[in-house]
């Protein structure tokens, strides 16, 4: 399906993805659901690699999510296996057996414990995963793993994505330069906690599992948990961060170490770039929305207001239709259940304040707002006038393309 969809008008080119010491990636076509494209990805990590993860909060998670949560216990990783086309969700005992089999398959190849193998699946829910196809393909795939396999991996994990997504950064830990690099897939069923979204990030930094878990969780809250395509939370979401230790930086024992300041900034930047690439590939997308909320009673309240606006079908369709209907923003603020006061509320679009303190700005001229609505990136500002709480959220418009893609997803 991914190959049949037109590329998003908001697409970004895949950046150059240099090797990350201690990581080898590869992809192959296992015929799990698609024909004529890669759908199975594997990575091998150097001995001693630590791992952190953030997972969906869905109460109906896929078998790979359960597997990874259990495997996280010792904080070590040696391999990753990802398939596209079948989510291995709502498959009962068969789903569990598939994870057992494929973890064992990868463990034999890498010569590690099965608990050091991490698994992810994305695609259709409720169909038994033909894991034997994965078992048959893994030995040949393992033989092709390469330091330069990142781009192939980014393409291999796509489902309804229309372009591969990746980002890379360098940072300093003490006197040592380290690299952080990640790939992501996601296009629909995207809302916080996290999305129909898989992301795999690796760094050559030497960091304990507890430290990278703290960094990842904090960074996800400011990035992946601030995006939405359609308000729907997937059963299969996960973001995994692997630290191979090959850079040989100074020992770090605390996530608050001053030595990590630059690394934290770089990781946060990379996570936000990956998250926004998902929005740029939202199913049927033609425009991206950036909502900034100020003046809320708390940051958490501001976040909920921002997400309510980003998720509103009426706001999203107004953006799709290039209609400067700011009343729909007022509606979304008022319905979300957070503290708001009509007489202190201000709304702006594209840098133009339309309403201030509950009334339309005197001599308001809609011309620049209409011009802004014709662009691809729509800025919406909301000042609640109640406190110091602030938040940001990113979303996209809602078009006929979204319906077309999801109305025929299984066929």
Residue, then its C-alpha position, 0 to 999 in steps of 0.5 A: x500500500x505504501x508504494x501506491x500512495x502519493x508522497x505527502x506534499x509536506x515530505x522531507x528528504x531522507x538525510x544522510x545517515x552515517x554509521x553509528x558505532x556498534x549498530x548494524x541494520x538491514x532489511x529484506x522482503x519476507x512477503x508478510x503482507x506486501x509484495x515487491x517491497x521490504x517488510x522485515x528489518x533487523x538490527x544487531x547491537x554490540x555486546x553491552x548495549x543498553x536499552x530504554x523504551x516507551x510504549x503505548x498505553x493501549x489496554x489492548x497492546x500487541x504481543x511484541x509490546x508485551x514481549x519488549x516490556x518483559x525484555x526491558x527488565x535487565x536493560x540489555x539489548x543485542x538485536x531488534x526484529x521489526x516487521x511491517x504489514x501485520x501488527x500481531x495484535x489481538x492474536x492470542x496464544x498465536x501472537x505469543x508463540x510468534x514472539x517466542x519463535x522469532x526472538x529465539x530465531x534472532x538470538x541464535x543468529x546473534x548468539x545472545x539470550x532471547x531476552x536481549x532481542x526486541x521485537x516490533x510489528x506494525x500493520x493490520x490488527x487481528x490477523x495471525x502473524x505468519x512468523x514462519x516467513x520471518x523465521x525463514x528470512x532472518x538468516x539471509x537478512x542477518x548475513x546482509x546487516x551493514x553499518x550503512x543499513x539505516x536508510x533501508x531500515x527506514x523504508x522497511x518499517x513503512x506501512x501507509x507512510x509515503x516517505x521514509x523518516x530519519x534524523x541524526x545528531x551529534x553531541x558532546x558528553x564531556x570531551x567525547x563526541x557521540x552520535x544519536x540517530x533514529x528512524x520512525x514510521x507513522x502516518x495514521x492512528x497517531x495520538x499521544x501514548x504514542x501513535x501507530x508509531x514505531x521509532x528506533x534510535x541508537x547512540x554510540x554513547x556509553x550510558x546506563x539503562x536507567x539514565x537513557x530511560x529517564x532521558x527518553x521518557x522526558x523527551x517523548x513527553x515534549x515531542x511524540x506525546x504532543x502530536x496527533x493525526x487523528x486522536x487514535x492511539x495504536x495498540x503497537x506503539x513503541x520507541x526504543x533507544x539503544x546505547x552501544x557504549x562504543x564512544x567511550x565517554x566518561x562514566x555517567x550515573x545520573x540523568x541530571x549529570x551536567x555532562x549530559x546537558x548537550x546530549x539531552x538537548x540533542x536527543x530532545x531535538x532529534x525526538x521532536x524532528x522525528x515526531x514532526x516527520x510523522x505529522x508531515x506524513x499524516x494520512x491524507x495530509x495537506x497542511x500541518x498545524x502548530x498550536x501554542x497555548x499560553x495563559x493556562x492554569x498549568x502546563x498540563x491544562x495547557x497541553x490538554x487544551x492544545x491537544x483538544x484543538x489539534x484533535x477537533x474534526x471541525x478545526x482540522x476540516x477548516x484548516x483543510x478548506x483554508x477557512x479562517x473560521x477561528x470560532x472553531x478554535x473557541x469551540x474546541x477550547x470550550x469543550x475540552x473540560x479545562x479551565x477557560x474564561x470566555x472573557x479572558x480568551x484570546x485567539x490568533x492565527x498566523x501571527x495575527x490576533x483575531x480576538x482579545x479578551x473575549x471580543x474580536x479585535x477592533x478593525x480586525x482585517x482577515x486578509x493576512x489570516x486568509x493568506x496564512x491559511x493558504x500555506x502548508x504550515x498553520x500557526x494557531x495561538x491561544x492565550x487563556x489569560x488565567x495563569x502561567x501554563x504553556x504547551x505546544x501541540x502539532x497536528x494536521x488537517x483532515x481531508x478526503x484522503x484520510x478517508x480513502x486510505x482508511x476506508x480501504x486499509x485492509x484491501 
